[in-house]
Every structure is written in structure tokens, then in C-alpha cells.
Amino acid sequence: MQREKSRAQALQHKDLELKTRMQELESERCAQQRKQESLLAVICRSLKEEHQAELQRLKKQIAQENQRTALQLDKAVQLAKKEADRLRVTLEERDRGYNRITAELDQQHRHWAQELGAECQHVQLLVEQSGAKQRAVQLPACPTVAEALTTLRALREQLEHLIIHLHQELGSQKQTTEQLRKDKERELCAQRQQLRVE
């Protein structure tokens, strides 16, 4: 996404450069035309009587040069406009692509959050069904990924405490069973001795 933003910024910068260049070309055309018209006026004043034919030729030549220059500048302006339009379309496509990717990521995050929330509810149910006295962990109805992860961590801690408790209870039950077995063996041994005496 960062690369898409950078490319979009580069395209916008290029579009601005083209518009600036168009303005410079137009200003250059106007300046050149004014310069040529000023030159023509000077020539007209100095050669008005003696070089009228040459003046007409020069005037025609300047007009033709002005026309060629205008055509070239118009062509450059048209090309710049086409490039600007192409860049605008490209920027719009980039924006649509960025918005689509952003929407897909948001949807994926919501999906992950829902799945994590469902798993948290399952783990919470297992903890409750175990009979362990644990503090209930509340999860929002539409959790974010961060909220679901926080809840999952809290449930993991509860499971760790539950496992430790079960291990302790199992150890206690083993000791009780072992003690009962020993007591039973002593009782049986005493009964056998009693039978022998009788």
C-alpha cells in the first residue's frame, strides 16, 4: 500500500509538471509573438519607403513563422493535455485499486476478528465446563482483532491456571490412592495373620 501511495504521488507530481510546462509554452509563444511584432514595427518604420516589397516579404515570412510556431505550440499543448488525461486516468485507477485493497483488508480483519472471537467463546465454554472458578472474560459483540487477541491471552492465562490446578489435583489423588492401597495391604496382611493363628 505504501508503494501504491508513492506511485500515485509521483503521477500527481508529473501531472503538475506537465501543466506548468503547458503554461510556460503558452507564455513563450505570446512573448515570441510580441517580440516579432515589435521587430516588425521597427522594420516597417525604417524601410517603409525604400524597402516596401522586402517589408511585405518579411511580414509574410514572419506570419508564416508565427503560424508554424503556433501550430507547434498547439501540438505540444494537445500532447500535454493527452498526457495529463492519461495520468489522471492512471491516478483514478490507482485510487480505485488502493480503495479496493483497503476494503479487502478491512473485511479480512473483520473476518479474523470474528473467527478469533468464536474461538475465544469456545475456550471460555471449556473453562466454564471444567468447573474451575475463573473470572469470566467479556468479549464485545463485534470485536476488533486487537480485542480478540487480548481476550485470547486472558483465556490462555486461565487455561494455564486450570492446568496447574488439575496437575495438583491429580497429584493429590495419586497420593490418596497410594495411601489407600497401602492401608488395604496392611489390612489384608493383618487378616491373613489372624487366619493363621486360628
Stockholm file with secondary structure:
# STOCKHOLM 1.0

chainA/1-198         MQREKSRAQALQHKDLELKTRMQELESERCAQQRKQESLLAVICRSLKEEHQAELQRLKKQIAQENQRTALQLDKAVQLAKKEADRLRVTLEERDRGYNRITAELDQQHRHWAQELGAECQHVQLLVEQSGAKQRAVQLPACPTVAEALTTLRALREQLEHLIIHLHQELGSQKQTTEQLRKDKERELCAQRQQLRVE
#=GR chainA/1-198 SS CHHHHHHHHHHHHHHHHHHHHHHHHHHHHHHHHHHHHHHHHHHHHHHTTTCHHHHHHHHHHHHHHHHHHHHHHHHHHHHHHHHHHHHHHHHHHHHHHHHHHHHHHHHHHHHHHHHHHHHHHHHHHHHHHTTCCCCCCCCCSSCCHHHHHHHHHHHHHHHHHHHHHHHHHHHHHHHHHHHHHHHHHHHHHHHHHHHHHC
#=GC SS_cons         CHHHHHHHHHHHHHHHHHHHHHHHHHHHHHHHHHHHHHHHHHHHHHHTTTCHHHHHHHHHHHHHHHHHHHHHHHHHHHHHHHHHHHHHHHHHHHHHHHHHHHHHHHHHHHHHHHHHHHHHHHHHHHHHHTTCCCCCCCCCSSCCHHHHHHHHHHHHHHHHHHHHHHHHHHHHHHHHHHHHHHHHHHHHHHHHHHHHHC
//
